[in-house]
Amino acid sequence: MASNTATMGNLPSGLGICSTIPDILYLPELIFGGLVWILVACTLIVPHNPQAWVMFVSVFCFTMTFIWMVVFVCGVHQNKARWAAADFAYHGIAAFFYLSASVTLARVTLEMDDGTVSRNYKLDVSAVVFSYVATLLYFIHTIFSALRWKSF
């Protein structure tokens, strides 16, 4: 049976992920990651290479976070200590990826600024802001996942 509450050192399952830190951060991570994905996909920027990295990071993290959340909701995680370590590792990698994508996106957006405020520029500024928010969410999730992992 799924537990609705979890203390530090336990991995929740079922609806318990909606009431524990860091697991409650899954939904905001999905929302802000999805917004970055949508906003970057709506714009056309040259050069394409930095945008391709940002798209890869946003799609990869969105997909993996959704899968990770489903694993926790379904209660598939049996060896709690290994899953806690894997949770810490995944969110640490995701935070690093999002930080690199955010910096790259901010640099490209600043280089694109020609003094006029176009629709694409507004979309890219929004994508930069949401990208940094997603980075912060993943970083906070990493910290709390590390604390939970160390409590095993």
Residue frames as qw, qx, qy, qz and C-alpha x, y, z in Angstrom:
[[0.000, 0.890, 0.455, 0.000, 0.00, 0.00, 0.00],
 [0.400, 0.554, -0.023, 0.729, 1.27, 3.46, -0.83],
 [0.411, -0.497, -0.428, 0.633, 2.35, 5.70, 1.97],
 [0.137, 0.905, 0.313, 0.252, 1.03, 9.24, 1.97],
 [0.192, -0.945, 0.255, -0.066, 3.85, 10.62, 4.05],
 [0.882, 0.163, -0.224, 0.381, 7.55, 9.96, 4.12],
 [0.440, -0.859, 0.137, 0.221, 10.28, 11.04, 6.43],
 [0.251, 0.799, -0.540, -0.089, 13.82, 11.82, 5.45],
 [0.234, -0.377, 0.896, -0.024, 15.46, 8.50, 4.67],
 [0.539, 0.310, 0.775, -0.112, 12.38, 6.91, 3.13],
 [0.043, 0.065, -0.574, -0.815, 11.41, 6.95, -0.51],
 [0.530, 0.279, 0.431, -0.675, 7.72, 7.59, -0.98],
 [0.073, 0.115, 0.862, 0.489, 5.49, 5.82, -3.43],
 [0.015, 0.665, 0.742, 0.086, 2.03, 6.49, -4.74],
 [0.016, -0.891, -0.242, -0.384, 0.52, 9.80, -3.79],
 [0.657, -0.630, -0.079, 0.406, 3.19, 10.16, -1.13],
 [0.552, 0.107, 0.205, 0.801, 5.35, 11.95, -3.70],
 [0.004, -0.733, -0.330, -0.596, 2.87, 14.83, -3.59],
 [0.507, -0.835, -0.112, -0.183, 3.58, 15.49, 0.07],
 [0.786, -0.451, 0.098, 0.411, 7.33, 15.07, 0.53],
 [0.170, 0.909, -0.352, -0.145, 10.36, 17.19, -0.18],
 [0.010, -0.420, 0.359, 0.834, 12.07, 16.81, -2.69],
 [0.261, 0.249, 0.886, 0.292, 9.48, 14.74, -4.56],
 [0.215, 0.783, 0.475, -0.340, 6.92, 17.52, -4.63],
 [0.026, -0.680, 0.313, 0.663, 9.29, 19.32, -7.02],
 [0.430, 0.123, 0.804, 0.393, 8.59, 16.87, -9.87],
 [0.303, 0.761, 0.572, 0.039, 5.57, 18.80, -11.12],
 [0.025, 0.936, -0.063, -0.346, 7.21, 22.26, -11.17],
 [0.359, -0.428, 0.663, 0.499, 10.24, 20.71, -12.89],
 [0.412, 0.358, 0.782, 0.302, 7.96, 19.29, -15.56],
 [0.199, 0.892, 0.385, -0.131, 6.06, 22.55, -15.98],
 [0.067, -0.884, 0.248, 0.390, 9.08, 24.83, -16.28],
 [0.411, -0.260, 0.751, 0.446, 11.02, 22.31, -18.37],
 [0.415, 0.537, 0.711, 0.183, 8.06, 22.01, -20.72],
 [0.136, 0.948, 0.162, -0.238, 7.83, 25.80, -20.99],
 [0.236, -0.659, 0.520, 0.490, 11.51, 26.01, -21.94],
 [0.445, 0.093, 0.820, 0.348, 10.99, 23.30, -24.53],
 [0.329, 0.751, 0.572, 0.033, 7.96, 25.08, -26.04],
 [0.019, 0.946, -0.014, -0.323, 9.49, 28.56, -26.04],
 [0.294, -0.519, 0.628, 0.500, 12.76, 27.48, -27.63],
 [0.431, 0.262, 0.810, 0.298, 10.87, 25.47, -30.25],
 [0.261, 0.848, 0.443, -0.127, 8.83, 28.60, -31.15],
 [0.016, -0.905, 0.201, 0.373, 11.84, 30.73, -32.07],
 [0.840, 0.441, 0.054, 0.310, 14.30, 30.78, -34.90],
 [0.287, -0.894, 0.291, 0.186, 17.81, 31.72, -33.89],
 [0.805, 0.461, -0.228, 0.296, 21.07, 31.48, -35.74],
 [0.311, 0.322, -0.877, -0.174, 23.33, 29.71, -34.79],
 [0.816, -0.208, -0.308, -0.443, 21.32, 26.56, -34.34],
 [0.608, 0.147, -0.717, 0.307, 23.91, 24.58, -32.38],
 [0.024, -0.132, 0.626, -0.768, 23.34, 26.24, -28.99],
 [0.643, -0.043, 0.057, -0.762, 19.60, 25.97, -29.48],
 [0.781, 0.079, -0.591, -0.186, 19.96, 22.28, -30.29],
 [0.351, 0.110, -0.766, 0.528, 21.71, 21.76, -26.94],
 [0.317, -0.057, 0.393, -0.861, 18.96, 23.64, -25.11],
 [0.768, 0.035, -0.248, -0.590, 16.31, 21.55, -26.89],
 [0.654, 0.111, -0.742, 0.095, 18.15, 18.32, -26.08],
 [0.122, 0.092, -0.702, 0.696, 18.42, 19.24, -22.40],
 [0.478, -0.013, 0.236, -0.846, 14.80, 20.33, -22.08],
 [0.807, 0.072, -0.377, -0.449, 13.38, 17.29, -23.91],
 [0.571, 0.151, -0.767, 0.252, 15.72, 14.83, -22.15],
 [0.011, 0.080, -0.655, 0.751, 15.03, 16.23, -18.68],
 [0.610, -0.015, 0.043, -0.791, 11.29, 16.49, -19.29],
 [0.804, 0.086, -0.515, -0.283, 11.11, 12.87, -20.47],
 [0.511, 0.125, -0.756, 0.390, 13.38, 11.46, -17.77],
 [0.173, -0.121, 0.509, -0.834, 11.67, 13.41, -14.98],
 [0.733, -0.024, -0.106, -0.672, 8.30, 12.14, -16.14],
 [0.783, 0.089, -0.615, -0.032, 9.58, 8.55, -16.22],
 [0.278, 0.181, -0.699, 0.634, 11.27, 9.01, -12.84],
 [0.420, -0.127, 0.305, -0.846, 8.04, 10.37, -11.35],
 [0.826, 0.006, -0.311, -0.470, 6.04, 7.43, -12.75],
 [0.615, 0.146, -0.731, 0.259, 8.55, 4.98, -11.23],
 [0.031, 0.107, -0.631, 0.768, 8.06, 6.58, -7.82],
 [0.600, -0.056, 0.066, -0.795, 4.27, 6.79, -8.16],
 [0.842, 0.058, -0.444, -0.299, 4.05, 3.11, -9.13],
 [0.673, -0.591, 0.402, -0.189, 6.34, 2.08, -6.28],
 [0.894, 0.366, -0.250, 0.067, 8.73, 0.13, -8.50],
 [0.207, 0.672, -0.576, 0.417, 11.75, 1.12, -6.41],
 [0.885, -0.323, -0.333, -0.033, 12.62, -1.84, -4.19],
 [0.709, -0.150, -0.243, 0.644, 16.19, -1.24, -3.01],
 [0.099, -0.960, -0.259, 0.042, 15.60, 2.13, -1.37],
 [0.460, -0.680, 0.235, 0.519, 19.28, 3.07, -0.86],
 [0.464, 0.039, 0.591, 0.658, 20.18, 2.49, -4.52],
 [0.166, 0.741, 0.551, 0.345, 17.14, 4.39, -5.73],
 [0.260, -0.924, -0.120, 0.252, 17.96, 7.29, -3.42],
 [0.471, -0.448, 0.414, 0.637, 21.50, 7.38, -4.84],
 [0.361, 0.331, 0.659, 0.571, 20.15, 7.20, -8.39],
 [0.000, -0.897, -0.439, -0.054, 17.69, 10.01, -7.61],
 [0.348, -0.810, 0.120, 0.458, 20.55, 12.18, -6.35],
 [0.466, -0.186, 0.573, 0.648, 22.71, 11.35, -9.38],
 [0.292, 0.575, 0.643, 0.412, 19.95, 12.01, -11.93],
 [0.059, -0.952, -0.300, 0.025, 18.93, 15.34, -10.45],
 [0.431, -0.668, 0.258, 0.548, 22.56, 16.43, -10.13],
 [0.418, 0.063, 0.634, 0.647, 23.17, 15.67, -13.81],
 [0.146, 0.751, 0.585, 0.271, 19.91, 17.39, -14.76],
 [0.223, -0.919, -0.113, 0.304, 20.84, 20.51, -12.76],
 [0.430, -0.447, 0.443, 0.647, 24.27, 20.62, -14.45],
 [0.343, 0.342, 0.691, 0.536, 22.72, 20.14, -17.91],
 [0.028, 0.875, 0.473, 0.097, 20.12, 22.84, -17.29],
 [0.321, -0.809, 0.070, 0.488, 22.76, 25.25, -15.99],
 [0.395, -0.203, 0.566, 0.694, 24.85, 24.77, -19.12],
 [0.208, 0.547, 0.690, 0.426, 21.78, 25.15, -21.33],
 [0.124, -0.909, -0.355, 0.178, 20.64, 28.26, -19.44],
 [0.336, -0.655, 0.246, 0.630, 24.00, 29.98, -19.80],
 [0.338, 0.056, 0.684, 0.644, 24.16, 29.08, -23.48],
 [0.098, 0.714, 0.652, 0.237, 20.61, 30.30, -24.10],
 [0.203, -0.891, -0.174, 0.367, 21.28, 33.55, -22.24],
 [0.370, -0.435, 0.419, 0.706, 24.44, 34.18, -24.27],
 [0.249, 0.298, 0.722, 0.573, 22.67, 33.57, -27.58],
 [0.027, -0.834, -0.551, -0.022, 19.75, 35.76, -26.50],
 [0.273, -0.800, 0.014, 0.534, 22.06, 38.62, -25.51],
 [0.333, -0.214, 0.569, 0.721, 23.91, 38.39, -28.81],
 [0.182, 0.520, 0.746, 0.376, 20.56, 38.52, -30.63],
 [0.083, -0.828, -0.384, 0.401, 19.56, 41.83, -28.98],
 [0.438, 0.317, 0.310, 0.782, 19.73, 44.54, -31.65],
 [0.003, 0.070, 0.191, -0.979, 17.91, 47.28, -29.73],
 [0.558, -0.112, -0.288, -0.770, 14.46, 46.38, -31.03],
 [0.420, -0.078, 0.802, -0.418, 12.14, 44.20, -29.05],
 [0.508, 0.119, -0.630, -0.575, 10.81, 41.57, -31.42],
 [0.878, -0.214, -0.036, -0.426, 8.48, 38.66, -30.74],
 [0.872, 0.154, -0.418, 0.202, 11.36, 36.15, -30.96],
 [0.250, 0.436, -0.518, 0.692, 13.44, 38.16, -28.52],
 [0.550, -0.387, 0.263, -0.692, 10.60, 38.22, -25.97],
 [0.961, -0.066, -0.175, -0.206, 10.12, 34.47, -26.34],
 [0.725, 0.286, -0.475, 0.408, 13.83, 33.86, -25.86],
 [0.064, -0.468, 0.472, -0.744, 14.01, 36.07, -22.77],
 [0.787, -0.281, 0.122, -0.536, 11.08, 34.11, -21.34],
 [0.940, 0.111, -0.321, 0.046, 12.85, 30.85, -22.18],
 [0.404, 0.433, -0.543, 0.596, 15.99, 32.07, -20.39],
 [0.394, -0.424, 0.383, -0.720, 14.01, 32.96, -17.26],
 [0.919, -0.133, 0.022, -0.371, 12.15, 29.64, -17.21],
 [0.810, 0.305, -0.449, 0.221, 15.39, 27.79, -17.89],
 [0.158, 0.433, -0.587, 0.665, 17.03, 29.35, -14.84],
 [0.656, -0.304, 0.274, -0.634, 13.95, 28.54, -12.74],
 [0.966, 0.065, -0.208, -0.138, 14.14, 24.92, -13.91],
 [0.555, 0.416, -0.560, 0.454, 17.86, 24.90, -13.05],
 [0.223, -0.432, 0.499, -0.718, 17.06, 26.15, -9.55],
 [0.853, -0.166, 0.086, -0.487, 14.34, 23.52, -9.07],
 [0.911, 0.194, -0.353, 0.092, 16.64, 20.71, -10.16],
 [0.319, 0.473, -0.565, 0.596, 19.42, 22.05, -7.93],
 [0.492, -0.377, 0.399, -0.677, 17.11, 22.20, -4.89],
 [0.955, -0.016, -0.079, -0.286, 15.89, 18.69, -5.70],
 [0.714, 0.373, -0.509, 0.302, 19.53, 17.54, -5.87],
 [0.022, -0.478, 0.572, -0.667, 20.31, 18.97, -2.45],
 [0.700, -0.236, 0.329, -0.589, 17.32, 17.34, -0.79],
 [0.947, 0.175, -0.240, -0.122, 17.95, 14.06, -2.64],
 [0.485, 0.449, -0.611, 0.436, 21.54, 14.08, -1.34],
 [0.317, -0.390, 0.537, -0.677, 20.30, 14.62, 2.20],
 [0.890, -0.056, 0.103, -0.440, 17.82, 11.77, 1.84],
 [0.836, 0.338, -0.424, 0.082, 20.48, 9.49, 0.33],
 [0.249, 0.468, -0.645, 0.550, 22.91, 10.22, 3.17],
 [0.544, -0.339, 0.406, -0.651, 20.24, 9.39, 5.75],
 [0.934, 0.048, -0.269, -0.232, 20.10, 5.74, 4.60]]
